[in-house]
Amino acid sequence: PPALRAGRGRAGALFGREPNSSITGGGVENVQGISENSAEDLRAFRTNVVLQAGVVTFCVVFFSIGRLCLPLVYQGEAADDVVPATFFGWVCLSLSLSVDDIIYDAGLDRGMFVQFLNFAMSTLLALGLPLVLILCPLHYFYGGQAAGRDKLSQFDMANVEKGSWLCWVHAATVWYVVLTITWSVFSQKRVFADKRHTWLMELPAPRSTTVLVEDIPDGRNTDEELRRYFDEEVFGKPVVKCVYVVKDTNELLSAIQKKKNIDEMLEIARGRSRRDVVLKAIGGSEDALLAQQVEAEQQVDRLRRLVDQSEDYNTNTAFVTFLHRRDAAIVMRLFTVSDHEEVSVSLPPAPDDIIWEDLLPKGSPQVQHAREMFGNMLVFLLFILFVPTVLGIAAIARWESLHATFGNLGFGQDPFAYAQTHYPEQVALWNGLVGTLVLTGLMGFLPTFLMLIFQMFFLMKGKARMQLKVQVWYFYFLVVFVLLVTAIGSSDFGLLQTVTFLVRNPLEIFPRLAEKMPSSTHFYLEYLLVQWGAQSLNLTRYLNLIKYFALRQLYDEKTAKRLSEPEDQDFYGIGSLSARATLNLTIPLVFCTLSPFICLIGIINFFTARLAHCYLFVFAETRKPDLGGDFFYRQLLHTQEGLFLYIILMTGVLMERSSSWVPGAISASSMLYMAGAYRRFQREFILREMGLHEIEGDGTDPKLRIYVEGEPPQPPQDDQGAMMHYKQPELPPPPPVPVAVAPPTGNW
């Protein structure tokens, strides 16, 4: 467009370069391995479809064999008579599982993740079917053949010549897409509200009857004082069941770690034939190690009793468990952080979800605020440094980059030029496939970096809360580095110059989007195709399998299985899964009118994901802590944010391709409607807690029964053996109490 050409000239003059001068490695295409649409892309696309179908088939067969040969790894959470013993019997079982089945066995967060997969498939079907049946024929027969020899683009908007009357059709299509997505998102409100309400009703004790009390004044931070405070000063009657003030256990944890190291050295020494060499390497005789072990055990026992009984180790944080759930709900409404009361009260994480280190003293609030600011700076620095990192690693992603880097490799005839001349479709497959693989692999490292930053500088208090924070940041990283790279890239001048120019001239984003993104639709077709293989690869549980085989050399089968779980929570945690799933929906939404066939590819991708995750959540993976649907809420929120990007893209395309400004204005007007819908969503789609009127008057849960006759009292445990109390695990356990058992209610 003339404005963009003028902008290039201004930016080129600004940085002392001619507008058309080339800069080696400066364009985002070179950085990310993204190639523009070409005539050879159809053959490459067909080859990639066959390749990804082969990957899916291999993973399914591998999983089917592994499930029969290694049931501990692939169906360790399933009863023997639940999963059919036939080769492909698991397929029908996985497809038959409903969202309620997933919630019952894996928790609400994973159940709503499957609900999002269903939502994505139904939404893409509602969009893709009419767009493929209407827009594709219009592009092909009435577009004007602007795509030329590029057969894959003849059904896309790239085949529509400038000034075509089809721009008016696309202006109306933008409104159809916006209204369809908005209706689909709001249709999830009732589904989610009902399931969250049931989850809250069946929230087990002690989590449902416990509150996390923070900022306790000195002098009140003892078990007796907190009990007296709530019993006498707040309620005027006995309401507290037990109080656990968080202890400063840093010294105890160091002693426990020292004992663990001695135990490991003894186990290594006893398990080797040449004990003398091993003992010499670890520095002592076996008798000396035994003596150190006894001394370490005595030190741990002494510190454990001292910390547990002394009030000198008390911090200003505690867990207070009430006799009745209603009392806990009242306290959470009375003492909120925003009210600036004497103490602040909140819903605690599940006992097995707590990050105890985050509850220990780490300096004053000012120090923690500085830590969090530094953590945010590191996240921003990670964002800035990621581009040159990709530049160094992804140089091999494009055939042209290989040619420029390695030359002719010492041969008389240039092999890169020869391949590009005689095998153009294979080169196109390399540019499309390798670029998407490298980009997918690189983005897979981001959750690990984010988790490290959050663990070191933020007080998350719970692992599930950390996953939620990862989801939010990871999604925005994915959008920028996967979806927007073509919007900020330039083949005329470098990345820094492009960003600087767009910051100074924000309206130029419209022609930039109009020029770059429609000509890169094939890359995103290939990207979603690669996700087929990535989703099916989850079935193999290859990381858990490798860990299991390694641990089998040292332990028995059940111990090796236990130690090999859970799966890597950086990449395979619910936060990362949710962010990637939302991106895989956002991509077809953004390109649904530019390339309608991308909706069909997206449907197959989500079907593959559902097939894999339904089985894994229920039968293979261990149950994880639940937040009660926060991840699903964020997914719907991010989906709407992706819709804003779609409107901006189509507005720019229509302004650039239409002979009139009216189609672009029609498209831009949907932004006002979308902004109102987005605000209404945030206002109405609230993660509500249970109201006091919904809790029984005496505070007891009619669904819970206490079984005490004929059974000795035991410490409360969940179905996986985790201690269900709010006392720190390194301290002596609390006295045994009757076990609260929740029989199946039938609601799920």
JOHUDA-V291580 format. One record per residue. N is the residue number from 1. RES is the residue in one letter. PHI is phi in radians with two decimals (999 if undefined). OMEGA is omega in whole degrees, -180 to 180 (999 if undefined). D_FIRST is the distance of its C-alpha to the first C-alpha in whole Angstrom. Layout:
N:RES:PHI:OMEGA:D_FIRST
N:RES:PHI:OMEGA:D_FIRST
This chain:
1:P:999:-178:0
2:P:-1.01:-180:4
3:A:-1.09:-180:6
4:L:-1.22:178:5
5:R:-1.11:177:6
6:A:-1.15:178:9
7:G:-1.09:177:10
8:R:-1.06:180:11
9:G:-1.14:180:12
10:R:-1.16:-179:14
11:A:-1.18:179:15
12:G:-1.13:178:16
13:A:-1.19:-179:18
14:L:-1.07:-177:20
15:F:-1.75:172:21
16:G:1.33:-179:22
17:R:-2.24:173:20
18:E:-1.25:-177:18
19:P:-1.01:-176:14
20:N:-1.80:180:15
21:S:-1.25:-178:19
22:S:-1.66:178:20
23:I:-2.16:-176:22
24:T:-1.12:178:24
25:G:1.27:-175:24
26:G:-1.42:-176:22
27:G:-1.34:178:19
28:V:-1.13:177:20
29:E:-1.03:179:20
30:N:-1.25:-179:23
31:V:-1.19:-171:24
32:Q:-1.67:-178:24
33:G:1.33:-179:25
34:I:-1.55:179:22
35:S:-1.91:178:21
36:E:-1.37:-178:18
37:N:-1.03:179:19
38:S:-2.51:-176:21
39:A:-1.19:-178:23
40:E:-1.50:-173:26
41:D:-1.21:-179:25
42:L:-1.12:178:28
43:R:-1.13:178:31
44:A:-1.10:179:30
45:F:-1.12:179:30
46:R:-1.08:179:33
47:T:-1.10:-180:35
48:N:-1.20:176:33
49:V:-1.06:179:35
50:V:-1.10:-179:38
51:L:-1.11:-179:38
52:Q:-1.21:174:38
53:A:-1.09:176:40
54:G:-1.15:178:42
55:V:-1.12:179:42
56:V:-1.10:180:43
57:T:-1.08:179:46
58:F:-1.07:-178:47
59:C:-1.14:179:47
60:V:-1.13:179:48
61:V:-1.15:179:51
62:F:-1.04:180:52
63:F:-1.15:-179:52
64:S:-1.10:177:54
65:I:-1.21:-179:56
66:G:-1.09:-180:56
67:R:-1.13:180:57
68:L:-1.41:-177:60
69:C:-1.55:-178:61
70:L:-2.24:-177:60
71:P:-1.09:179:60
72:L:-1.11:-177:61
73:V:-1.43:-169:57
74:Y:-1.85:173:55
75:Q:-2.64:-178:58
76:G:-1.15:-179:59
77:E:-1.64:-175:59
78:A:-1.90:172:60
79:A:-1.24:-174:64
80:D:-1.08:-175:65
81:D:-1.64:-178:66
82:V:-1.56:-176:62
83:V:-1.55:178:60
84:P:-1.04:-178:61
85:A:-1.48:179:62
86:T:-1.32:-172:61
87:F:-1.09:-179:58
88:F:-1.92:-179:55
89:G:-1.11:-179:57
90:W:-1.19:-176:54
91:V:-1.13:179:52
92:C:-1.10:179:53
93:L:-1.11:-180:54
94:S:-1.12:-179:51
95:L:-1.20:-178:49
96:S:-1.44:-179:52
97:L:-1.22:177:52
98:S:-1.61:177:51
99:V:-1.07:179:49
100:D:-1.13:176:52
101:D:-1.10:180:54
102:I:-1.13:-180:51
103:I:-1.08:-178:52
104:Y:-1.11:-174:56
105:D:-1.68:-173:56
106:A:-2.12:179:53
107:G:1.81:-175:52
108:L:-1.16:-177:50
109:D:-1.07:180:47
110:R:-1.31:174:47
111:G:-1.12:179:48
112:M:-1.30:172:45
113:F:-1.10:176:42
114:V:-1.14:176:44
115:Q:-1.07:177:43
116:F:-1.15:176:39
117:L:-1.09:176:39
118:N:-1.10:178:40
119:F:-1.04:-180:38
120:A:-1.12:180:35
121:M:-1.12:-179:36
122:S:-1.16:179:37
123:T:-1.16:180:34
124:L:-1.16:176:32
125:L:-1.19:178:34
126:A:-1.12:177:34
127:L:-1.47:-170:30
128:G:-1.17:-176:30
129:L:-1.07:179:32
130:P:-1.20:-179:31
131:L:-1.19:178:27
132:V:-1.19:-177:29
133:L:-1.31:-176:31
134:I:-1.86:-174:28
135:L:-1.24:-177:25
136:C:-1.06:175:25
137:P:-1.08:178:27
138:L:-1.12:178:25
139:H:-1.07:-173:22
140:Y:-1.27:-172:24
141:F:-1.60:-173:26
142:Y:-2.11:-177:23
143:G:-1.30:-179:20
144:G:1.75:177:19
145:Q:0.98:178:20
146:A:-1.21:-179:16
147:A:-1.32:178:18
148:G:1.17:-176:20
149:R:-1.39:-179:23
150:D:-1.37:-175:22
151:K:-1.20:-180:25
152:L:-1.17:-179:24
153:S:-1.63:-177:21
154:Q:-1.21:176:22
155:F:-1.74:-178:23
156:D:-1.83:178:20
157:M:-1.23:175:17
158:A:-1.10:178:15
159:N:-1.52:-178:18
160:V:-1.62:-180:16
161:E:-1.35:-180:14
162:K:-1.14:180:11
163:G:1.46:-178:13
164:S:-1.21:177:16
165:W:-1.19:179:19
166:L:-1.14:176:19
167:C:-1.08:177:17
168:W:-1.19:176:20
169:V:-1.09:-180:22
170:H:-1.19:177:20
171:A:-1.09:176:20
172:A:-1.22:180:23
173:T:-1.12:178:23
174:V:-1.02:179:22
175:W:-1.15:178:25
176:Y:-1.08:-180:27
177:V:-1.13:-178:26
178:V:-1.09:-180:27
179:L:-1.15:-179:30
180:T:-1.15:-179:31
181:I:-1.17:180:31
182:T:-1.07:179:32
183:W:-1.11:-180:35
184:S:-1.12:-179:36
185:V:-1.14:-178:36
186:F:-1.24:177:38
187:S:-1.19:179:40
188:Q:-1.41:-175:41
189:K:-1.09:-177:43
190:R:-1.17:179:46
191:V:-1.05:-178:46
192:F:-1.21:-178:46
193:A:-1.05:-180:48
194:D:-1.14:-177:51
195:K:-1.24:177:51
196:R:-1.18:179:50
197:H:-1.11:177:53
198:T:-1.12:178:55
199:W:-1.09:179:54
200:L:-1.14:180:56
201:M:-1.09:-176:59
202:E:-1.77:177:60
203:L:-1.05:-172:59
204:P:-1.36:170:62
205:A:-1.35:10:64
206:P:-1.57:-176:64
207:R:-1.10:-177:60
208:S:-1.25:-177:61
209:T:-1.95:-175:63
210:T:-2.04:174:62
211:V:-2.21:174:60
212:L:-1.68:-178:59
213:V:-1.83:-178:60
214:E:-2.19:180:59
215:D:1.01:180:60
216:I:-1.28:179:63
217:P:-1.12:175:65
218:D:-1.06:-176:68
219:G:1.76:175:71
220:R:-1.74:-174:70
221:N:-1.51:172:68
222:T:-2.27:-179:71
223:D:-1.06:-176:72
224:E:-1.20:-178:75
225:E:-1.16:179:73
226:L:-1.17:177:70
227:R:-1.09:179:72
228:R:-1.11:-178:74
229:Y:-1.09:-178:71
230:F:-1.35:-179:70
231:D:-1.21:-171:73
232:E:-1.73:-173:75
233:E:-1.49:-178:72
234:V:-1.68:-174:70
235:F:-1.79:-178:71
236:G:1.31:177:75
237:K:-2.76:180:76
238:P:-1.20:179:75
239:V:-2.24:-174:72
240:V:-1.55:177:71
241:K:-1.56:178:72
242:C:-2.76:180:71
243:V:-2.30:176:69
244:Y:-2.22:174:67
245:V:-1.31:180:67
246:V:-1.18:-177:64
247:K:-1.74:173:66
248:D:-1.40:-173:65
249:T:-1.87:-178:66
250:N:-1.05:180:64
251:E:-1.15:178:67
252:L:-1.13:180:68
253:L:-1.12:177:65
254:S:-1.13:178:66
255:A:-1.15:178:69
256:I:-1.12:179:68
257:Q:-1.15:178:66
258:K:-1.10:178:68
259:K:-1.11:179:71
260:K:-1.10:178:68
261:N:-1.10:178:67
262:I:-1.15:178:71
263:D:-1.05:-180:71
264:E:-1.17:178:69
265:M:-1.13:177:70
266:L:-1.14:180:74
267:E:-1.13:177:72
268:I:-1.13:-178:71
269:A:-1.12:-178:74
270:R:-1.31:-177:76
271:G:-1.63:-179:74
272:R:-1.94:178:74
273:S:-1.29:-180:77
274:R:-1.71:-174:77
275:R:-1.19:-176:77
276:D:-1.09:180:79
277:V:-1.18:-179:75
278:V:-1.13:-179:73
279:L:-1.11:177:75
280:K:-1.13:-179:75
281:A:-1.18:-178:72
282:I:-1.64:168:71
283:G:1.53:174:74
284:G:2.71:177:77
285:S:-1.53:-179:80
286:E:-1.17:178:80
287:D:-1.10:179:82
288:A:-1.13:179:81
289:L:-1.17:177:77
290:L:-1.11:178:80
291:A:-1.14:177:81
292:Q:-1.13:179:78
293:Q:-1.13:179:77
294:V:-1.09:179:80
295:E:-1.10:179:79
296:A:-1.15:178:75
297:E:-1.09:179:76
298:Q:-1.13:179:79
299:Q:-1.13:179:76
300:V:-1.12:-180:74
301:D:-1.11:-180:76
302:R:-1.12:-180:77
303:L:-1.17:-179:74
304:R:-1.10:178:73
305:R:-1.18:-178:76
306:L:-1.13:-178:76
307:V:-1.14:-177:72
308:D:-1.22:-174:73
309:Q:-1.66:-176:76
310:S:-1.55:177:75
311:E:-1.50:180:73
312:D:-1.20:-179:72
313:Y:-1.67:-178:69
314:N:-1.21:174:68
315:T:-1.76:-179:64
316:N:-1.75:179:63
317:T:-2.27:-179:61
318:A:-2.66:172:63
319:F:-1.93:-179:63
320:V:-2.02:179:65
321:T:-1.82:-176:66
322:F:-1.75:178:68
323:L:-1.19:-176:70
324:H:-2.20:-178:68
325:R:-1.15:-179:65
326:R:-1.09:180:65
327:D:-1.15:177:66
328:A:-1.10:179:63
329:A:-1.14:179:61
330:I:-1.12:-179:62
331:V:-1.09:180:62
332:M:-1.15:177:58
333:R:-1.45:-180:58
334:L:-1.39:-173:60
335:F:-2.03:177:59
336:T:-1.84:-179:55
337:V:-1.11:-176:53
338:S:-1.24:-178:52
339:D:-1.45:179:55
340:H:0.97:177:56
341:E:-1.36:-178:60
342:E:-1.08:176:62
343:V:-2.30:175:61
344:S:-1.98:-173:58
345:V:-2.20:179:58
346:S:-2.59:177:55
347:L:-1.26:-176:55
348:P:-1.39:170:56
349:P:-1.16:173:54
350:A:-1.09:-177:57
351:P:-0.96:-180:59
352:D:-1.48:-179:58
353:D:-1.84:-173:55
354:I:-1.25:169:56
355:I:-1.67:-172:54
356:W:-1.12:-180:58
357:E:-1.06:-179:56
358:D:-1.27:179:54
359:L:-1.65:180:57
360:L:-1.44:-178:59
361:P:-1.05:178:59
362:K:-2.38:178:56
363:G:1.72:-178:57
364:S:-1.30:176:56
365:P:-1.01:179:53
366:Q:-1.15:178:52
367:V:-1.13:180:52
368:Q:-1.15:177:50
369:H:-1.08:177:47
370:A:-1.15:178:47
371:R:-1.09:-179:47
372:E:-1.18:176:44
373:M:-1.09:178:42
374:F:-1.15:177:42
375:G:-1.10:177:42
376:N:-1.11:176:38
377:M:-1.11:178:37
378:L:-1.16:176:38
379:V:-1.09:178:36
380:F:-1.12:178:33
381:L:-1.13:175:34
382:L:-1.05:178:34
383:F:-1.09:-178:30
384:I:-1.22:-175:29
385:L:-1.39:-176:32
386:F:-1.22:-179:30
387:V:-1.10:177:27
388:P:-1.13:176:29
389:T:-1.13:177:32
390:V:-1.11:179:30
391:L:-1.03:-179:28
392:G:-1.30:-175:32
393:I:-1.53:-173:33
394:A:-1.63:180:30
395:A:-1.12:-179:30
396:I:-1.48:-175:32
397:A:-1.27:-180:29
398:R:-2.09:-180:27
399:W:-1.06:-180:29
400:E:-1.14:178:27
401:S:-1.16:176:28
402:L:-1.06:-180:31
403:H:-1.09:-179:31
404:A:-1.19:-177:30
405:T:-1.42:-172:33
406:F:-1.84:179:36
407:G:1.13:-179:35
408:N:-1.68:177:37
409:L:1.06:178:40
410:G:1.50:179:43
411:F:-1.48:178:43
412:G:-1.18:178:43
413:Q:-1.83:-177:40
414:D:-1.19:-178:37
415:P:-1.18:-180:37
416:F:-1.20:178:34
417:A:-1.15:179:32
418:Y:-1.11:180:35
419:A:-1.14:-179:34
420:Q:-1.18:-180:30
421:T:-1.43:-172:31
422:H:-1.69:-179:34
423:Y:-2.28:-175:33
424:P:-1.13:-179:30
425:E:-1.22:177:30
426:Q:-1.18:177:32
427:V:-1.14:178:30
428:A:-1.11:177:27
429:L:-1.11:177:30
430:W:-1.05:-178:31
431:N:-1.10:-178:27
432:G:-1.40:-174:27
433:L:-1.36:-177:30
434:V:-1.13:178:31
435:G:-1.04:180:28
436:T:-1.20:179:29
437:L:-1.12:179:32
438:V:-1.11:-180:32
439:L:-1.11:178:29
440:T:-1.09:180:32
441:G:-1.13:-180:35
442:L:-1.13:180:33
443:M:-1.17:178:33
444:G:-1.20:179:36
445:F:-1.45:-175:38
446:L:-1.07:180:36
447:P:-1.02:179:39
448:T:-1.12:178:41
449:F:-1.10:180:40
450:L:-1.13:179:39
451:M:-1.08:179:43
452:L:-1.08:180:44
453:I:-1.13:-178:43
454:F:-1.15:179:44
455:Q:-1.16:-174:47
456:M:-1.44:-169:48
457:F:-2.13:-178:46
458:F:-2.12:175:46
459:L:-1.70:-176:49
460:M:-1.57:176:48
461:K:1.23:179:52
462:G:-2.53:-179:51
463:K:-1.15:180:49
464:A:-1.14:177:48
465:R:-1.13:177:46
466:M:-1.16:177:45
467:Q:-1.08:179:43
468:L:-1.13:178:42
469:K:-1.14:176:40
470:V:-1.09:180:39
471:Q:-1.00:-176:37
472:V:-1.11:-177:35
473:W:-1.21:-177:34
474:Y:-1.11:179:34
475:F:-1.09:-179:31
476:Y:-1.19:174:29
477:F:-1.08:-180:29
478:L:-1.10:-179:28
479:V:-1.06:-177:25
480:V:-1.21:-171:24
481:F:-1.55:178:25
482:V:-1.85:-171:25
483:L:-1.62:-173:22
484:L:-1.77:-177:19
485:V:-1.10:179:19
486:T:-1.29:-179:16
487:A:-1.29:-178:15
488:I:-1.85:-178:16
489:G:-1.42:178:16
490:S:-2.68:175:14
491:S:-1.59:-177:15
492:D:-1.69:176:14
493:F:-2.62:-164:17
494:G:-1.26:-177:19
495:L:-1.10:-179:20
496:L:-1.06:180:21
497:Q:-1.14:180:19
498:T:-1.13:-180:16
499:V:-1.08:180:18
500:T:-1.04:-180:19
501:F:-1.10:-178:16
502:L:-1.23:176:15
503:V:-1.15:-179:19
504:R:-1.37:-179:18
505:N:-2.29:-173:15
506:P:-1.08:180:15
507:L:-1.20:178:13
508:E:-1.27:178:10
509:I:-1.11:-179:12
510:F:-1.16:176:10
511:P:-1.13:178:7
512:R:-1.12:176:9
513:L:-1.09:-178:11
514:A:-1.08:-178:9
515:E:-1.41:-168:8
516:K:-1.56:-170:11
517:M:-1.24:177:14
518:P:-1.09:-180:14
519:S:-1.57:179:14
520:S:-2.17:-177:17
521:T:-1.13:-179:19
522:H:-1.14:178:22
523:F:-1.06:-178:23
524:Y:-1.34:169:24
525:L:-1.06:179:26
526:E:-1.15:-179:28
527:Y:-1.09:179:28
528:L:-1.19:176:30
529:L:-1.09:179:32
530:V:-1.08:179:33
531:Q:-1.16:174:34
532:W:-0.98:180:37
533:G:-1.14:-180:38
534:A:-1.13:179:38
535:Q:-1.17:-180:40
536:S:-1.22:178:42
537:L:-1.12:177:43
538:N:-1.06:-179:44
539:L:-1.06:-174:47
540:T:-1.20:-177:49
541:R:0.84:-170:49
542:Y:-1.10:179:49
543:L:-1.17:177:49
544:N:-1.12:179:52
545:L:-1.14:179:54
546:I:-1.11:179:54
547:K:-1.11:-180:55
548:Y:-1.10:-180:58
549:F:-1.13:178:59
550:A:-1.17:-179:59
551:L:-1.28:178:61
552:R:-1.12:177:64
553:Q:-1.26:-177:65
554:L:-2.02:-174:66
555:Y:-2.27:175:67
556:D:-1.33:-172:68
557:E:-1.07:-176:66
558:K:-1.17:178:65
559:T:-1.17:178:65
560:A:-1.09:177:62
561:K:-1.10:-179:60
562:R:-1.12:-178:61
563:L:-1.32:180:60
564:S:-1.47:178:57
565:E:-1.82:-5:55
566:P:-1.46:175:53
567:E:-1.16:-178:50
568:D:-0.99:-176:47
569:Q:-1.41:174:46
570:D:-1.24:-175:43
571:F:-1.61:-175:41
572:Y:-1.78:175:43
573:G:-1.18:-176:44
574:I:-1.11:178:43
575:G:-1.17:179:41
576:S:-1.16:178:39
577:L:-1.03:-178:39
578:S:-1.14:-180:38
579:A:-1.13:-179:35
580:R:-1.18:178:34
581:A:-1.11:179:35
582:T:-1.15:177:32
583:L:-1.10:-180:29
584:N:-1.16:171:30
585:L:-1.53:-178:30
586:T:-1.11:-178:27
587:I:-1.04:177:25
588:P:-1.11:177:26
589:L:-1.13:-178:25
590:V:-1.17:-175:22
591:F:-1.84:-172:21
592:C:-1.13:179:23
593:T:-1.62:175:21
594:L:-1.26:180:18
595:S:-2.51:-172:22
596:P:-1.02:-178:25
597:F:-1.12:-180:27
598:I:-1.14:177:27
599:C:-1.14:180:29
600:L:-1.16:177:32
601:I:-1.12:178:31
602:G:-1.12:179:31
603:I:-1.07:179:35
604:I:-1.10:179:36
605:N:-1.08:-179:36
606:F:-1.26:175:37
607:F:-1.12:177:40
608:T:-1.09:179:41
609:A:-1.11:180:41
610:R:-1.16:178:43
611:L:-1.01:-177:45
612:A:-1.28:-170:46
613:H:-1.31:177:46
614:C:-1.05:179:48
615:Y:-1.21:-175:51
616:L:-1.10:-178:50
617:F:-1.03:-172:50
618:V:-1.52:-167:53
619:F:-1.91:-173:55
620:A:-1.97:-173:54
621:E:-1.55:175:53
622:T:-1.33:-179:55
623:R:-1.26:-178:54
624:K:-1.92:177:52
625:P:-1.08:-174:52
626:D:-2.03:171:51
627:L:-1.82:178:49
628:G:1.58:173:49
629:G:1.76:-180:45
630:D:-1.07:-179:43
631:F:-1.18:178:41
632:F:-1.13:177:40
633:Y:-1.03:179:40
634:R:-1.15:179:37
635:Q:-1.10:178:36
636:L:-1.14:178:35
637:L:-1.12:180:34
638:H:-1.17:177:31
639:T:-1.07:178:30
640:Q:-1.18:177:29
641:E:-1.14:174:27
642:G:-1.13:178:25
643:L:-1.18:173:25
644:F:-1.06:178:23
645:L:-1.12:177:20
646:Y:-1.07:-179:20
647:I:-1.12:179:19
648:I:-1.08:-180:17
649:L:-1.05:-176:15
650:M:-1.18:176:15
651:T:-1.08:178:14
652:G:-1.10:180:11
653:V:-1.10:-178:11
654:L:-1.21:176:12
655:M:-1.12:-177:10
656:E:-1.43:-173:7
657:R:-1.73:-177:9
658:S:-1.45:177:12
659:S:-1.41:-180:13
660:S:-2.27:178:14
661:W:-1.43:-174:14
662:V:-1.15:179:17
663:P:-0.98:177:17
664:G:-1.12:178:15
665:A:-1.18:177:18
666:I:-1.07:178:20
667:S:-1.11:-178:19
668:A:-1.14:-179:19
669:S:-1.13:178:22
670:S:-1.17:177:24
671:M:-1.12:179:23
672:L:-1.13:178:26
673:Y:-1.10:-178:28
674:M:-1.15:178:28
675:A:-1.10:177:28
676:G:-1.14:179:32
677:A:-1.14:180:33
678:Y:-1.14:178:32
679:R:-1.16:179:34
680:R:-1.13:178:37
681:F:-1.08:-180:37
682:Q:-1.15:-179:38
683:R:-1.40:-174:40
684:E:-1.66:-175:42
685:F:-1.53:-174:42
686:I:-1.76:175:44
687:L:-1.39:-173:46
688:R:-1.34:172:49
689:E:-1.68:179:53
690:M:-1.22:174:56
691:G:-1.33:-180:57
692:L:-1.08:-180:61
693:H:-1.25:-180:62
694:E:-1.56:179:61
695:I:-1.75:-178:63
696:E:-0.96:-176:67
697:G:-1.00:180:69
698:D:-1.52:176:71
699:G:1.45:-179:68
700:T:-1.50:180:69
701:D:-1.73:-177:67
702:P:-1.14:-178:69
703:K:-1.44:-178:67
704:L:-1.76:177:69
705:R:-2.11:179:72
706:I:-1.78:179:74
707:Y:-1.81:-179:76
708:V:-2.22:-176:79
709:E:-1.24:176:82
710:G:1.33:-180:83
711:E:-2.20:177:81
712:P:-1.22:177:81
713:P:-1.06:-180:78
714:Q:-2.35:173:75
715:P:-1.07:-179:72
716:P:-1.11:179:69
717:Q:-2.39:173:67
718:D:-1.53:-175:64
719:D:-1.25:179:64
720:Q:-1.98:174:63
721:G:1.53:-180:65
722:A:-1.34:180:63
723:M:-1.16:-176:65
724:M:-1.75:174:64
725:H:-2.59:-174:65
726:Y:-1.93:173:64
727:K:-1.76:-175:66
728:Q:-1.01:-173:65
729:P:-1.14:-180:65
730:E:-1.40:178:67
731:L:-1.64:177:70
732:P:-1.00:-178:73
733:P:-1.17:179:72
734:P:-1.23:179:73
735:P:-1.11:-178:76
736:P:-1.12:179:76
737:V:-2.34:176:75
738:P:-1.05:-175:75
739:V:-1.57:175:72
740:A:-1.55:-177:70
741:V:-1.96:179:69
742:A:-1.79:178:66
743:P:-1.23:179:67
744:P:-0.99:-177:65
745:T:-1.70:-178:64
746:G:1.50:-179:62
747:N:-1.15:-180:59
748:W:-1.58:999:57
